[in-house]
Amino acid sequence: MGAGSESGVKGPEAGLIELPKTTVRKDIEINVPESLINSIDNMEPNALVKAMVEFSSKTLILSRCVGSLY
């Protein structure tokens, strides 16, 4: 047995965080100009990942703010 084999942690699911179920509203329409889509298609991969992470974190903050209004 290797180091840490007695920790009680088994398989690839060990240490995962269970997230609450996400509800998606289908009545919200998002319009994106073709020029924006073209600029995203031409981005460098590292810049695209950075933008996606920033957008995701801002979306999470916004969803918490909107959720608190209900």
matplotlib code that plots the C-alpha trace (Angstrom):
import matplotlib.pyplot as plt

x = [0.0, 1.3, 1.4, -2.0, -3.8, -5.3, -6.9, -10.3, -10.4, -11.5, -11.7, -11.8, -14.8, -12.9, -12.9, -15.5, -17.9, -21.6, -23.1, -26.7, -28.9, -28.9, -32.2, -32.0, -34.6, -35.5, -37.4, -34.2, -32.9, -29.2, -28.3, -24.7, -23.5, -21.7, -18.7, -18.3, -18.5, -15.9, -13.5, -14.0, -13.2, -9.9, -8.7, -5.6, -6.4, -4.9, -6.8, -10.0, -9.6, -8.8, -11.9, -14.1, -12.9, -13.5, -17.0, -17.9, -16.9, -18.9, -21.8, -21.6, -21.6, -24.5, -26.6, -26.1, -27.2, -30.3, -31.0, -31.0, -33.7, -36.2]
y = [0.0, 3.4, 6.6, 7.9, 4.6, 4.5, 7.9, 6.5, 8.4, 6.1, 6.6, 9.8, 11.2, 11.9, 15.6, 16.7, 19.5, 18.9, 22.0, 23.0, 22.3, 25.0, 26.2, 27.7, 30.2, 29.8, 33.1, 35.2, 36.1, 37.2, 38.9, 39.0, 41.0, 39.0, 41.3, 40.2, 36.5, 37.1, 38.8, 35.9, 33.4, 35.2, 35.5, 33.8, 30.7, 32.1, 35.4, 33.5, 31.4, 34.5, 36.2, 33.2, 32.9, 36.6, 36.4, 33.3, 35.0, 38.1, 36.0, 34.2, 37.5, 38.8, 35.6, 35.9, 39.5, 38.8, 35.7, 37.9, 40.1, 37.3]
z = [0.0, -0.9, 1.2, 2.2, 1.4, 4.9, 4.7, 3.8, 0.5, -2.4, -6.1, -8.3, -6.5, -3.3, -2.3, -4.8, -3.8, -4.4, -6.1, -5.9, -8.9, -11.5, -13.0, -16.5, -17.6, -21.3, -21.6, -21.5, -24.9, -25.4, -28.7, -29.6, -32.7, -35.4, -35.0, -31.4, -32.3, -35.0, -32.5, -30.1, -32.8, -33.5, -29.9, -28.6, -26.5, -23.3, -23.7, -24.4, -21.2, -19.2, -20.5, -19.8, -16.2, -15.7, -17.2, -15.2, -11.9, -12.7, -13.7, -10.4, -8.5, -10.5, -10.0, -6.2, -6.3, -8.4, -6.2, -3.1, -4.6, -4.6]

ax = plt.figure().add_subplot(projection="3d")
ax.plot(x, y, z, "-o")
ax.set_aspect("equal")
plt.show()
